[in-house]
Amino acid sequence: MKVPVTRVFSTLDEEGAIRFGEQAIFIRPAVEKSDGRPLSAYTASFSRGERADPPAPYDEVWVVLRGRIRVGEGSHAVEAVAGDYVHVPQNTAGELLAVEETKMVCVAAPAH
């Protein structure tokens, strides 16, 4: 049996970031499904005005480190700023909008 090891990840480290399509959205994986863990974690950076579709087949919690986002649709949309965290249930409708340049840590379960 593989023994779990405590690891540290920095939101300041941009090495290994993956560009999300053609947009100014960058994802830096930290904990991945391939690690054999029950969750995934990554850092996400968005330039102001970037949009992404949140519907996913897993739940996520986003912790906003810097900036401001709006997520959801219509009267169900919420805004979050630095220091806030947002629970995004699986298959959430709407979109994510980076109202300002934003950096967040995202944790998803189950791992993907």
Biopython code that builds the backbone (N, CA, C, O; Angstrom):
import numpy as np
from Bio.PDB.StructureBuilder import StructureBuilder

atoms = [
    (1, "MET", "N", (0.846, -1.186, 0.000)),
    (1, "MET", "CA", (0.000, 0.000, 0.000)),
    (1, "MET", "C", (0.888, 1.245, 0.000)),
    (1, "MET", "O", (1.864, 1.332, 0.746)),
    (2, "LYS", "N", (0.533, 2.191, -0.842)),
    (2, "LYS", "CA", (1.286, 3.443, -0.948)),
    (2, "LYS", "C", (0.997, 4.314, 0.279)),
    (2, "LYS", "O", (-0.162, 4.557, 0.615)),
    (3, "VAL", "N", (2.054, 4.780, 0.941)),
    (3, "VAL", "CA", (1.912, 5.606, 2.129)),
    (3, "VAL", "C", (1.683, 7.060, 1.706)),
    (3, "VAL", "O", (2.476, 7.596, 0.932)),
    (4, "PRO", "N", (0.617, 7.716, 2.194)),
    (4, "PRO", "CA", (0.368, 9.114, 1.850)),
    (4, "PRO", "C", (1.506, 10.003, 2.339)),
    (4, "PRO", "O", (2.059, 9.790, 3.418)),
    (5, "VAL", "N", (1.844, 11.001, 1.531)),
    (5, "VAL", "CA", (2.901, 11.945, 1.859)),
    (5, "VAL", "C", (2.316, 13.350, 1.832)),
    (5, "VAL", "O", (1.637, 13.730, 0.878)),
    (6, "THR", "N", (2.582, 14.113, 2.876)),
    (6, "THR", "CA", (2.130, 15.501, 2.922)),
    (6, "THR", "C", (2.967, 16.314, 1.946)),
    (6, "THR", "O", (4.193, 16.205, 1.925)),
    (7, "ARG", "N", (2.296, 17.132, 1.135)),
    (7, "ARG", "CA", (2.993, 17.957, 0.140)),
    (7, "ARG", "C", (2.531, 19.397, 0.261)),
    (7, "ARG", "O", (1.439, 19.667, 0.762)),
    (8, "VAL", "N", (3.360, 20.318, -0.196)),
    (8, "VAL", "CA", (3.046, 21.748, -0.195)),
    (8, "VAL", "C", (3.058, 22.229, -1.638)),
    (8, "VAL", "O", (3.939, 21.862, -2.416)),
    (9, "PHE", "N", (2.069, 23.058, -1.992)),
    (9, "PHE", "CA", (1.989, 23.653, -3.322)),
    (9, "PHE", "C", (1.908, 25.158, -3.155)),
    (9, "PHE", "O", (1.297, 25.644, -2.203)),
    (10, "SER", "N", (2.512, 25.896, -4.061)),
    (10, "SER", "CA", (2.503, 27.355, -3.978)),
    (10, "SER", "C", (1.636, 27.946, -5.080)),
    (10, "SER", "O", (1.718, 27.529, -6.235)),
    (11, "THR", "N", (0.814, 28.909, -4.723)),
    (11, "THR", "CA", (0.025, 29.616, -5.730)),
    (11, "THR", "C", (0.887, 30.625, -6.467)),
    (11, "THR", "O", (0.438, 31.218, -7.447)),
    (12, "LEU", "N", (2.113, 30.830, -6.016)),
    (12, "LEU", "CA", (3.032, 31.757, -6.673)),
    (12, "LEU", "C", (3.793, 31.091, -7.815)),
    (12, "LEU", "O", (4.326, 31.779, -8.685)),
    (13, "ASP", "N", (3.849, 29.771, -7.821)),
    (13, "ASP", "CA", (4.584, 29.018, -8.828)),
    (13, "ASP", "C", (3.725, 28.878, -10.090)),
    (13, "ASP", "O", (2.674, 28.238, -10.063)),
    (14, "GLU", "N", (4.170, 29.471, -11.174)),
    (14, "GLU", "CA", (3.417, 29.402, -12.437)),
    (14, "GLU", "C", (3.940, 28.307, -13.357)),
    (14, "GLU", "O", (3.344, 28.036, -14.399)),
    (15, "GLU", "N", (5.047, 27.677, -12.980)),
    (15, "GLU", "CA", (5.628, 26.630, -13.811)),
    (15, "GLU", "C", (4.655, 25.468, -13.946)),
    (15, "GLU", "O", (4.057, 25.034, -12.962)),
    (16, "GLY", "N", (4.500, 24.975, -15.145)),
    (16, "GLY", "CA", (3.597, 23.856, -15.384)),
    (16, "GLY", "C", (2.157, 24.261, -15.623)),
    (16, "GLY", "O", (1.286, 23.397, -15.727)),
    (17, "ALA", "N", (1.883, 25.569, -15.712)),
    (17, "ALA", "CA", (0.514, 26.030, -15.968)),
    (17, "ALA", "C", (0.081, 25.631, -17.377)),
    (17, "ALA", "O", (0.875, 25.652, -18.317)),
    (18, "ILE", "N", (-1.183, 25.270, -17.500)),
    (18, "ILE", "CA", (-1.761, 24.844, -18.776)),
    (18, "ILE", "C", (-2.771, 25.894, -19.211)),
    (18, "ILE", "O", (-3.650, 26.279, -18.440)),
    (19, "ARG", "N", (-2.641, 26.355, -20.456)),
    (19, "ARG", "CA", (-3.583, 27.345, -20.986)),
    (19, "ARG", "C", (-4.899, 26.659, -21.310)),
    (19, "ARG", "O", (-4.913, 25.575, -21.893)),
    (20, "PHE", "N", (-5.999, 27.286, -20.936)),
    (20, "PHE", "CA", (-7.349, 26.785, -21.153)),
    (20, "PHE", "C", (-7.823, 27.300, -22.513)),
    (20, "PHE", "O", (-8.293, 28.433, -22.619)),
    (21, "GLY", "N", (-7.699, 26.476, -23.545)),
    (21, "GLY", "CA", (-8.086, 26.885, -24.900)),
    (21, "GLY", "C", (-7.270, 28.077, -25.366)),
    (21, "GLY", "O", (-6.064, 28.144, -25.126)),
    (22, "GLU", "N", (-7.928, 29.018, -26.033)),
    (22, "GLU", "CA", (-7.266, 30.221, -26.535)),
    (22, "GLU", "C", (-7.420, 31.402, -25.582)),
    (22, "GLU", "O", (-6.955, 32.506, -25.867)),
    (23, "GLN", "N", (-8.067, 31.162, -24.465)),
    (23, "GLN", "CA", (-8.364, 32.233, -23.522)),
    (23, "GLN", "C", (-7.177, 32.498, -22.596)),
    (23, "GLN", "O", (-6.253, 31.691, -22.491)),
    (24, "ALA", "N", (-7.229, 33.654, -21.927)),
    (24, "ALA", "CA", (-6.213, 34.005, -20.933)),
    (24, "ALA", "C", (-6.634, 33.424, -19.581)),
    (24, "ALA", "O", (-6.824, 34.138, -18.597)),
    (25, "ILE", "N", (-6.771, 32.084, -19.579)),
    (25, "ILE", "CA", (-7.103, 31.317, -18.383)),
    (25, "ILE", "C", (-6.026, 30.245, -18.269)),
    (25, "ILE", "O", (-5.772, 29.503, -19.218)),
    (26, "PHE", "N", (-5.398, 30.172, -17.101)),
    (26, "PHE", "CA", (-4.321, 29.215, -16.895)),
    (26, "PHE", "C", (-4.618, 28.359, -15.663)),
    (26, "PHE", "O", (-5.003, 28.872, -14.612)),
    (27, "ILE", "N", (-4.433, 27.058, -15.812)),
    (27, "ILE", "CA", (-4.678, 26.092, -14.753)),
    (27, "ILE", "C", (-3.336, 25.457, -14.398)),
    (27, "ILE", "O", (-2.590, 25.040, -15.284)),
    (28, "ARG", "N", (-3.031, 25.384, -13.109)),
    (28, "ARG", "CA", (-1.812, 24.689, -12.662)),
    (28, "ARG", "C", (-2.217, 23.560, -11.737)),
    (28, "ARG", "O", (-2.551, 23.797, -10.576)),
    (29, "PRO", "N", (-2.192, 22.312, -12.247)),
    (29, "PRO", "CA", (-2.568, 21.163, -11.422)),
    (29, "PRO", "C", (-1.650, 20.992, -10.221)),
    (29, "PRO", "O", (-0.455, 21.280, -10.288)),
    (30, "ALA", "N", (-2.224, 20.520, -9.127)),
    (30, "ALA", "CA", (-1.457, 20.211, -7.923)),
    (30, "ALA", "C", (-1.717, 18.746, -7.563)),
    (30, "ALA", "O", (-0.819, 17.913, -7.676)),
    (31, "VAL", "N", (-2.929, 18.433, -7.133)),
    (31, "VAL", "CA", (-3.311, 17.053, -6.812)),
    (31, "VAL", "C", (-4.189, 16.568, -7.962)),
    (31, "VAL", "O", (-5.180, 17.210, -8.311)),
    (32, "GLU", "N", (-3.817, 15.429, -8.545)),
    (32, "GLU", "CA", (-4.538, 14.931, -9.710)),
    (32, "GLU", "C", (-5.055, 13.511, -9.471)),
    (32, "GLU", "O", (-4.611, 12.809, -8.562)),
    (33, "LYS", "N", (-5.996, 13.117, -10.305)),
    (33, "LYS", "CA", (-6.566, 11.769, -10.216)),
    (33, "LYS", "C", (-5.457, 10.715, -10.277)),
    (33, "LYS", "O", (-5.523, 9.687, -9.603)),
    (34, "SER", "N", (-4.444, 10.990, -11.092)),
    (34, "SER", "CA", (-3.339, 10.035, -11.241)),
    (34, "SER", "C", (-2.552, 9.839, -9.940)),
    (34, "SER", "O", (-1.805, 8.869, -9.810)),
    (35, "ASP", "N", (-2.717, 10.746, -8.987)),
    (35, "ASP", "CA", (-2.072, 10.598, -7.676)),
    (35, "ASP", "C", (-2.801, 9.556, -6.817)),
    (35, "ASP", "O", (-2.312, 9.172, -5.755)),
    (36, "GLY", "N", (-3.966, 9.105, -7.280)),
    (36, "GLY", "CA", (-4.728, 8.104, -6.547)),
    (36, "GLY", "C", (-5.500, 8.664, -5.356)),
    (36, "GLY", "O", (-5.890, 7.914, -4.461)),
    (37, "ARG", "N", (-5.720, 9.961, -5.341)),
    (37, "ARG", "CA", (-6.439, 10.614, -4.239)),
    (37, "ARG", "C", (-7.915, 10.766, -4.604)),
    (37, "ARG", "O", (-8.258, 10.682, -5.783)),
    (38, "PRO", "N", (-8.795, 10.986, -3.629)),
    (38, "PRO", "CA", (-10.228, 11.108, -3.905)),
    (38, "PRO", "C", (-10.652, 12.509, -4.361)),
    (38, "PRO", "O", (-11.842, 12.754, -4.563)),
    (39, "LEU", "N", (-9.697, 13.430, -4.525)),
    (39, "LEU", "CA", (-10.019, 14.784, -4.955)),
    (39, "LEU", "C", (-8.924, 15.314, -5.862)),
    (39, "LEU", "O", (-7.837, 14.742, -5.941)),
    (40, "SER", "N", (-9.219, 16.407, -6.544)),
    (40, "SER", "CA", (-8.237, 17.122, -7.356)),
    (40, "SER", "C", (-8.117, 18.531, -6.812)),
    (40, "SER", "O", (-9.066, 19.064, -6.239)),
    (41, "ALA", "N", (-6.948, 19.137, -6.991)),
    (41, "ALA", "CA", (-6.748, 20.529, -6.586)),
    (41, "ALA", "C", (-5.854, 21.205, -7.611)),
    (41, "ALA", "O", (-4.922, 20.600, -8.141)),
    (42, "TYR", "N", (-6.154, 22.475, -7.882)),
    (42, "TYR", "CA", (-5.351, 23.228, -8.843)),
    (42, "TYR", "C", (-5.501, 24.717, -8.584)),
    (42, "TYR", "O", (-6.434, 25.154, -7.910)),
    (43, "THR", "N", (-4.565, 25.493, -9.131)),
    (43, "THR", "CA", (-4.647, 26.945, -9.118)),
    (43, "THR", "C", (-5.163, 27.382, -10.483)),
    (43, "THR", "O", (-4.752, 26.831, -11.505)),
    (44, "ALA", "N", (-6.054, 28.361, -10.513)),
    (44, "ALA", "CA", (-6.589, 28.896, -11.765)),
    (44, "ALA", "C", (-6.397, 30.407, -11.778)),
    (44, "ALA", "O", (-6.684, 31.089, -10.795)),
    (45, "SER", "N", (-5.909, 30.919, -12.903)),
    (45, "SER", "CA", (-5.717, 32.362, -13.082)),
    (45, "SER", "C", (-6.524, 32.814, -14.291)),
    (45, "SER", "O", (-6.478, 32.184, -15.348)),
    (46, "PHE", "N", (-7.265, 33.912, -14.131)),
    (46, "PHE", "CA", (-8.127, 34.446, -15.184)),
    (46, "PHE", "C", (-7.796, 35.910, -15.422)),
    (46, "PHE", "O", (-7.693, 36.683, -14.470)),
    (47, "SER", "N", (-7.630, 36.297, -16.674)),
    (47, "SER", "CA", (-7.527, 37.721, -16.991)),
    (47, "SER", "C", (-8.918, 38.328, -16.900)),
    (47, "SER", "O", (-9.921, 37.633, -17.064)),
    (48, "ARG", "N", (-8.970, 39.616, -16.640)),
    (48, "ARG", "CA", (-10.258, 40.323, -16.540)),
    (48, "ARG", "C", (-11.082, 40.097, -17.801)),
    (48, "ARG", "O", (-10.578, 40.203, -18.919)),
    (49, "GLY", "N", (-12.365, 39.783, -17.596)),
    (49, "GLY", "CA", (-13.291, 39.607, -18.712)),
    (49, "GLY", "C", (-13.361, 38.191, -19.263)),
    (49, "GLY", "O", (-14.229, 37.899, -20.087)),
    (50, "GLU", "N", (-12.480, 37.314, -18.836)),
    (50, "GLU", "CA", (-12.521, 35.932, -19.343)),
    (50, "GLU", "C", (-13.737, 35.203, -18.784)),
    (50, "GLU", "O", (-14.182, 35.461, -17.666)),
    (51, "ARG", "N", (-14.259, 34.291, -19.590)),
    (51, "ARG", "CA", (-15.453, 33.526, -19.240)),
    (51, "ARG", "C", (-15.177, 32.036, -19.424)),
    (51, "ARG", "O", (-14.409, 31.632, -20.297)),
    (52, "ALA", "N", (-15.821, 31.231, -18.581)),
    (52, "ALA", "CA", (-15.709, 29.776, -18.698)),
    (52, "ALA", "C", (-17.025, 29.168, -18.256)),
    (52, "ALA", "O", (-17.753, 29.749, -17.451)),
    (53, "ASP", "N", (-17.323, 27.999, -18.786)),
    (53, "ASP", "CA", (-18.535, 27.271, -18.402)),
    (53, "ASP", "C", (-18.225, 26.408, -17.190)),
    (53, "ASP", "O", (-17.321, 25.575, -17.251)),
    (54, "PRO", "N", (-18.961, 26.586, -16.071)),
    (54, "PRO", "CA", (-18.688, 25.767, -14.898)),
    (54, "PRO", "C", (-19.309, 24.377, -14.896)),
    (54, "PRO", "O", (-18.858, 23.544, -14.110)),
    (55, "PRO", "N", (-20.315, 24.061, -15.719)),
    (55, "PRO", "CA", (-20.906, 22.739, -15.557)),
    (55, "PRO", "C", (-19.845, 21.639, -15.619)),
    (55, "PRO", "O", (-19.098, 21.531, -16.591)),
    (56, "ALA", "N", (-19.796, 20.843, -14.587)),
    (56, "ALA", "CA", (-18.850, 19.737, -14.513)),
    (56, "ALA", "C", (-19.532, 18.582, -13.786)),
    (56, "ALA", "O", (-20.442, 18.801, -12.986)),
    (57, "PRO", "N", (-19.100, 17.367, -14.059)),
    (57, "PRO", "CA", (-19.719, 16.214, -13.408)),
    (57, "PRO", "C", (-19.150, 15.932, -12.018)),
    (57, "PRO", "O", (-19.116, 14.784, -11.574)),
    (58, "TYR", "N", (-18.707, 16.981, -11.341)),
    (58, "TYR", "CA", (-18.160, 16.848, -9.990)),
    (58, "TYR", "C", (-18.388, 18.148, -9.244)),
    (58, "TYR", "O", (-18.583, 19.192, -9.866)),
    (59, "ASP", "N", (-18.367, 18.099, -7.924)),
    (59, "ASP", "CA", (-18.478, 19.307, -7.095)),
    (59, "ASP", "C", (-17.106, 19.970, -6.990)),
    (59, "ASP", "O", (-16.075, 19.297, -7.019)),
    (60, "GLU", "N", (-17.106, 21.298, -6.867)),
    (60, "GLU", "CA", (-15.867, 22.038, -6.655)),
    (60, "GLU", "C", (-16.071, 23.089, -5.569)),
    (60, "GLU", "O", (-17.180, 23.577, -5.354)),
    (61, "VAL", "N", (-14.992, 23.423, -4.902)),
    (61, "VAL", "CA", (-14.937, 24.579, -4.014)),
    (61, "VAL", "C", (-13.821, 25.455, -4.549)),
    (61, "VAL", "O", (-12.693, 24.999, -4.735)),
    (62, "TRP", "N", (-14.145, 26.723, -4.795)),
    (62, "TRP", "CA", (-13.171, 27.693, -5.293)),
    (62, "TRP", "C", (-12.874, 28.688, -4.192)),
    (62, "TRP", "O", (-13.793, 29.251, -3.598)),
    (63, "VAL", "N", (-11.595, 28.912, -3.912)),
    (63, "VAL", "CA", (-11.171, 29.903, -2.934)),
    (63, "VAL", "C", (-10.531, 31.043, -3.715)),
    (63, "VAL", "O", (-9.494, 30.864, -4.353)),
    (64, "VAL", "N", (-11.158, 32.221, -3.660)),
    (64, "VAL", "CA", (-10.652, 33.374, -4.411)),
    (64, "VAL", "C", (-9.513, 34.004, -3.610)),
    (64, "VAL", "O", (-9.703, 34.458, -2.482)),
    (65, "LEU", "N", (-8.338, 34.021, -4.214)),
    (65, "LEU", "CA", (-7.162, 34.599, -3.567)),
    (65, "LEU", "C", (-6.990, 36.070, -3.928)),
    (65, "LEU", "O", (-6.565, 36.883, -3.107)),
    (66, "ARG", "N", (-7.333, 36.393, -5.178)),
    (66, "ARG", "CA", (-7.187, 37.763, -5.683)),
    (66, "ARG", "C", (-8.244, 37.983, -6.748)),
    (66, "ARG", "O", (-8.527, 37.082, -7.538)),
    (67, "GLY", "N", (-8.834, 39.178, -6.780)),
    (67, "GLY", "CA", (-9.776, 39.525, -7.834)),
    (67, "GLY", "C", (-11.229, 39.362, -7.444)),
    (67, "GLY", "O", (-11.592, 39.381, -6.268)),
    (68, "ARG", "N", (-12.061, 39.201, -8.484)),
    (68, "ARG", "CA", (-13.514, 39.075, -8.278)),
    (68, "ARG", "C", (-14.091, 38.279, -9.430)),
    (68, "ARG", "O", (-13.755, 38.506, -10.592)),
    (69, "ILE", "N", (-14.980, 37.324, -9.087)),
    (69, "ILE", "CA", (-15.657, 36.504, -10.095)),
    (69, "ILE", "C", (-17.159, 36.582, -9.903)),
    (69, "ILE", "O", (-17.647, 36.904, -8.819)),
    (70, "ARG", "N", (-17.882, 36.283, -10.965)),
    (70, "ARG", "CA", (-19.331, 36.091, -10.920)),
    (70, "ARG", "C", (-19.562, 34.709, -11.512)),
    (70, "ARG", "O", (-19.012, 34.381, -12.563)),
    (71, "VAL", "N", (-20.378, 33.896, -10.839)),
    (71, "VAL", "CA", (-20.635, 32.539, -11.323)),
    (71, "VAL", "C", (-22.114, 32.205, -11.162)),
    (71, "VAL", "O", (-22.753, 32.591, -10.183)),
    (72, "GLY", "N", (-22.641, 31.478, -12.143)),
    (72, "GLY", "CA", (-24.046, 31.094, -12.141)),
    (72, "GLY", "C", (-24.766, 31.766, -13.292)),
    (72, "GLY", "O", (-24.149, 32.209, -14.261)),
    (73, "GLU", "N", (-26.099, 31.833, -13.166)),
    (73, "GLU", "CA", (-26.874, 32.495, -14.213)),
    (73, "GLU", "C", (-28.064, 33.219, -13.600)),
    (73, "GLU", "O", (-28.619, 32.795, -12.586)),
    (74, "GLY", "N", (-28.440, 34.319, -14.236)),
    (74, "GLY", "CA", (-29.618, 35.074, -13.814)),
    (74, "GLY", "C", (-29.610, 35.442, -12.347)),
    (74, "GLY", "O", (-28.593, 35.870, -11.801)),
    (75, "SER", "N", (-30.765, 35.269, -11.716)),
    (75, "SER", "CA", (-30.896, 35.645, -10.307)),
    (75, "SER", "C", (-30.138, 34.691, -9.381)),
    (75, "SER", "O", (-30.024, 34.955, -8.184)),
    (76, "HIS", "N", (-29.620, 33.584, -9.924)),
    (76, "HIS", "CA", (-28.857, 32.632, -9.119)),
    (76, "HIS", "C", (-27.355, 32.892, -9.175)),
    (76, "HIS", "O", (-26.579, 32.172, -8.547)),
    (77, "ALA", "N", (-26.938, 33.916, -9.922)),
    (77, "ALA", "CA", (-25.503, 34.242, -10.011)),
    (77, "ALA", "C", (-25.037, 34.839, -8.689)),
    (77, "ALA", "O", (-25.769, 35.572, -8.024)),
    (78, "VAL", "N", (-23.809, 34.510, -8.326)),
    (78, "VAL", "CA", (-23.199, 35.061, -7.118)),
    (78, "VAL", "C", (-21.857, 35.672, -7.487)),
    (78, "VAL", "O", (-21.240, 35.294, -8.483)),
    (79, "GLU", "N", (-21.411, 36.627, -6.668)),
    (79, "GLU", "CA", (-20.084, 37.201, -6.840)),
    (79, "GLU", "C", (-19.240, 36.849, -5.635)),
    (79, "GLU", "O", (-19.737, 36.755, -4.513)),
    (80, "ALA", "N", (-17.955, 36.655, -5.884)),
    (80, "ALA", "CA", (-17.015, 36.350, -4.812)),
    (80, "ALA", "C", (-15.753, 37.178, -5.039)),
    (80, "ALA", "O", (-15.326, 37.397, -6.173)),
    (81, "VAL", "N", (-15.171, 37.629, -3.933)),
    (81, "VAL", "CA", (-13.946, 38.431, -3.965)),
    (81, "VAL", "C", (-12.878, 37.737, -3.126)),
    (81, "VAL", "O", (-13.138, 36.725, -2.476)),
    (82, "ALA", "N", (-11.673, 38.300, -3.154)),
    (82, "ALA", "CA", (-10.562, 37.724, -2.390)),
    (82, "ALA", "C", (-10.990, 37.456, -0.952)),
    (82, "ALA", "O", (-11.547, 38.324, -0.279)),
    (83, "GLY", "N", (-10.719, 36.244, -0.499)),
    (83, "GLY", "CA", (-11.096, 35.834, 0.850)),
    (83, "GLY", "C", (-12.368, 35.010, 0.891)),
    (83, "GLY", "O", (-12.650, 34.356, 1.895)),
    (84, "ASP", "N", (-13.143, 35.031, -0.194)),
    (84, "ASP", "CA", (-14.383, 34.246, -0.261)),
    (84, "ASP", "C", (-14.096, 32.862, -0.842)),
    (84, "ASP", "O", (-13.114, 32.662, -1.557)),
    (85, "TYR", "N", (-14.971, 31.916, -0.521)),
    (85, "TYR", "CA", (-14.954, 30.643, -1.216)),
    (85, "TYR", "C", (-16.358, 30.334, -1.689)),
    (85, "TYR", "O", (-17.349, 30.737, -1.080)),
    (86, "VAL", "N", (-16.414, 29.602, -2.803)),
    (86, "VAL", "CA", (-17.680, 29.327, -3.481)),
    (86, "VAL", "C", (-17.815, 27.822, -3.668)),
    (86, "VAL", "O", (-16.899, 27.170, -4.171)),
    (87, "HIS", "N", (-18.957, 27.269, -3.264)),
    (87, "HIS", "CA", (-19.249, 25.868, -3.567)),
    (87, "HIS", "C", (-19.981, 25.847, -4.894)),
    (87, "HIS", "O", (-21.029, 26.478, -5.035)),
    (88, "VAL", "N", (-19.440, 25.126, -5.873)),
    (88, "VAL", "CA", (-20.045, 24.990, -7.188)),
    (88, "VAL", "C", (-20.482, 23.534, -7.333)),
    (88, "VAL", "O", (-19.656, 22.668, -7.623)),
    (89, "PRO", "N", (-21.789, 23.252, -7.130)),
    (89, "PRO", "CA", (-22.271, 21.867, -7.238)),
    (89, "PRO", "C", (-22.099, 21.317, -8.652)),
    (89, "PRO", "O", (-22.043, 22.073, -9.622)),
    (90, "GLN", "N", (-22.018, 20.009, -8.753)),
    (90, "GLN", "CA", (-21.892, 19.392, -10.086)),
    (90, "GLN", "C", (-23.033, 19.855, -10.977)),
    (90, "GLN", "O", (-24.159, 20.059, -10.522)),
    (91, "ASN", "N", (-22.719, 20.014, -12.245)),
    (91, "ASN", "CA", (-23.673, 20.409, -13.276)),
    (91, "ASN", "C", (-24.329, 21.770, -13.032)),
    (91, "ASN", "O", (-25.465, 21.994, -13.451)),
    (92, "THR", "N", (-23.622, 22.675, -12.358)),
    (92, "THR", "CA", (-24.115, 24.035, -12.142)),
    (92, "THR", "C", (-24.316, 24.736, -13.482)),
    (92, "THR", "O", (-23.446, 24.685, -14.351)),
    (93, "ALA", "N", (-25.452, 25.381, -13.643)),
    (93, "ALA", "CA", (-25.753, 26.095, -14.887)),
    (93, "ALA", "C", (-25.111, 27.474, -14.875)),
    (93, "ALA", "O", (-24.799, 28.016, -13.814)),
    (94, "GLY", "N", (-24.916, 28.033, -16.058)),
    (94, "GLY", "CA", (-24.408, 29.395, -16.177)),
    (94, "GLY", "C", (-22.960, 29.429, -16.583)),
    (94, "GLY", "O", (-22.456, 28.520, -17.242)),
    (95, "GLU", "N", (-22.285, 30.514, -16.174)),
    (95, "GLU", "CA", (-20.891, 30.680, -16.541)),
    (95, "GLU", "C", (-20.119, 31.354, -15.415)),
    (95, "GLU", "O", (-20.700, 31.924, -14.491)),
    (96, "LEU", "N", (-18.815, 31.274, -15.514)),
    (96, "LEU", "CA", (-17.925, 32.000, -14.626)),
    (96, "LEU", "C", (-17.403, 33.198, -15.411)),
    (96, "LEU", "O", (-16.953, 33.045, -16.546)),
    (97, "LEU", "N", (-17.458, 34.378, -14.820)),
    (97, "LEU", "CA", (-16.916, 35.595, -15.423)),
    (97, "LEU", "C", (-15.894, 36.175, -14.459)),
    (97, "LEU", "O", (-16.191, 36.377, -13.282)),
    (98, "ALA", "N", (-14.696, 36.444, -14.954)),
    (98, "ALA", "CA", (-13.687, 37.129, -14.149)),
    (98, "ALA", "C", (-13.958, 38.630, -14.273)),
    (98, "ALA", "O", (-13.589, 39.252, -15.269)),
    (99, "VAL", "N", (-14.596, 39.198, -13.268)),
    (99, "VAL", "CA", (-14.926, 40.619, -13.269)),
    (99, "VAL", "C", (-13.636, 41.445, -13.181)),
    (99, "VAL", "O", (-13.541, 42.538, -13.739)),
    (100, "GLU", "N", (-12.659, 40.902, -12.474)),
    (100, "GLU", "CA", (-11.326, 41.493, -12.358)),
    (100, "GLU", "C", (-10.314, 40.381, -12.625)),
    (100, "GLU", "O", (-10.684, 39.207, -12.664)),
    (101, "GLU", "N", (-9.051, 40.735, -12.807)),
    (101, "GLU", "CA", (-8.018, 39.706, -12.887)),
    (101, "GLU", "C", (-8.111, 38.890, -11.606)),
    (101, "GLU", "O", (-8.120, 39.450, -10.510)),
    (102, "THR", "N", (-8.181, 37.574, -11.739)),
    (102, "THR", "CA", (-8.488, 36.712, -10.601)),
    (102, "THR", "C", (-7.553, 35.525, -10.522)),
    (102, "THR", "O", (-7.141, 34.965, -11.538)),
    (103, "LYS", "N", (-7.223, 35.149, -9.286)),
    (103, "LYS", "CA", (-6.492, 33.902, -9.022)),
    (103, "LYS", "C", (-7.254, 33.159, -7.941)),
    (103, "LYS", "O", (-7.662, 33.748, -6.940)),
    (104, "MET", "N", (-7.449, 31.844, -8.149)),
    (104, "MET", "CA", (-8.186, 31.033, -7.195)),
    (104, "MET", "C", (-7.499, 29.682, -7.030)),
    (104, "MET", "O", (-6.725, 29.244, -7.881)),
    (105, "VAL", "N", (-7.805, 29.042, -5.915)),
    (105, "VAL", "CA", (-7.462, 27.643, -5.707)),
    (105, "VAL", "C", (-8.773, 26.890, -5.814)),
    (105, "VAL", "O", (-9.783, 27.288, -5.232)),
    (106, "CYS", "N", (-8.748, 25.797, -6.565)),
    (106, "CYS", "CA", (-9.947, 25.005, -6.809)),
    (106, "CYS", "C", (-9.721, 23.577, -6.322)),
    (106, "CYS", "O", (-8.676, 22.978, -6.577)),
    (107, "VAL", "N", (-10.713, 23.044, -5.623)),
    (107, "VAL", "CA", (-10.661, 21.667, -5.143)),
    (107, "VAL", "C", (-11.927, 20.980, -5.647)),
    (107, "VAL", "O", (-13.035, 21.485, -5.468)),
    (108, "ALA", "N", (-11.744, 19.818, -6.281)),
    (108, "ALA", "CA", (-12.865, 19.089, -6.879)),
    (108, "ALA", "C", (-12.948, 17.688, -6.311)),
    (108, "ALA", "O", (-11.928, 17.058, -6.029)),
    (109, "ALA", "N", (-14.172, 17.201, -6.145)),
    (109, "ALA", "CA", (-14.397, 15.833, -5.705)),
    (109, "ALA", "C", (-15.574, 15.261, -6.492)),
    (109, "ALA", "O", (-16.616, 15.910, -6.588)),
    (110, "PRO", "N", (-15.434, 14.088, -7.045)),
    (110, "PRO", "CA", (-14.259, 13.238, -6.982)),
    (110, "PRO", "C", (-13.132, 13.766, -7.875)),
    (110, "PRO", "O", (-13.324, 14.704, -8.649)),
    (111, "ALA", "N", (-11.974, 13.155, -7.755)),
    (111, "ALA", "CA", (-10.805, 13.557, -8.549)),
    (111, "ALA", "C", (-11.120, 13.436, -10.035)),
    (111, "ALA", "O", (-11.894, 12.576, -10.458)),
    (112, "HIS", "N", (-10.511, 14.304, -10.803)),
    (112, "HIS", "CA", (-10.659, 14.220, -12.272)),
    (112, "HIS", "C", (-9.330, 14.440, -12.943)),
    (112, "HIS", "O", (-9.245, 14.409, -14.170)),
]
sb = StructureBuilder()
sb.init_structure("model")
sb.init_model(0)
sb.init_chain("A")
sb.init_seg("    ")
for serial, (resi, resn, name, xyz) in enumerate(atoms, 1):
    if name == "N":
        sb.init_residue(resn, " ", resi, " ")
    sb.init_atom(name, np.array(xyz, "f"), 0.0, 1.0, " ", f" {name:<3s}", serial, name[0])
structure = sb.get_structure()
